[in-house]
Amino acid sequence: MNAKNRLLMQNLVSTAFVPFVRARNLFSGEAGCKVLAYHRIARVSEGDDRNCIAVSPEAFHMQMQYLHERGYRTISLSRLMESVIGGPEAPILPPLAVLITFDDGFADLLSTALPILQEFRFTASVFVIADRMGTDPTRFLDLSGMESLRQAGWEFGSHSLSHADLTLLDPMGAAREICQSKIELENRLGTDIEAFAYPFGRSTPALEQAVSEAGYRVAFGTNPGVVHSADNPYRIRRIEINAADTPITFARKWTGCYNWTVPYRRAKRTARRLLGAAP
């Protein structure tokens, strides 16, 4: 199934889930925090292979306004960590909490995403690919740009050393991506790096263990859903937003109409493993 047909299928199924999700949300009063996952906030030409991950500034502004008008407020990465790993005495996540995250560390976060978030008094966190930091200031954040974001209340985590698919590496290769990125980012930023985001959102129990042993306190994937204080800290859910999301699909993702993709992805990975294919 190609990407276009897969997206069409997901939209059709999510439409069928709308009345059930509305009923669940009405009666459950679902608490917890939602985490949004973005990459770029930029206008990219149709032929650019990065187009699918680049959300336009106009769409991003609309999405942030959607949250603001409904009373949502951002929390920091540190605040979420405290709630997830703190045990029974950990502070409870506030109502209407959202954590906004960006993967890769693109330069347009400083020029485009930051002013929009500041308009709504929102903050965010960035998961940085260590080897790409500062390599091309027109594409990726450098140390100066990251310091500007930090001054604005943003926080940072690791998105591996080179953005390799960790599920395809041997244990030593995966450990290098996980550990070395932490060391490099801590040395350059002068702060502890305690959060990790799996490249492509793909993880396994062995990778979760490796992330824990490397000294990270939490790790994020891209399975959608709500984060609760008792969740597995190395399998935190995020709602992934991309260029194809319209106001309708954004609202459906936010309200949980796409959460069915979690068991679908698990079944797909299981089938591939049984058939001897790559994850």
Buried (B, 14 or more C-beta within 10 A) or exposed (E): EEEEEEBEEBBEBBEEBBEEBEEEEEEEEEBBBBBBBBBBBBBBEEEEEBBBBBBBBEBBBBBBEBBBEEEBBBBBBEBBBBBBBEEEEBEEBEEBBBBBBBBBBBBBBBEBBBEBBEEBEBBBBBBBBBBBBBEEEEBBBBEEBBEBBBEBBBBBBBBBBBBBBBBEBEEEEBBBBBBBBBBBBBEBBEEBBBBBBBBBBBBBEEBBEBBBEBBBBBBBBBBBBBBBBEBEBBBBBBBBBBBBBEEEBBBBBBBBBBBBBBEEBEEEBEEEEEEEEEB
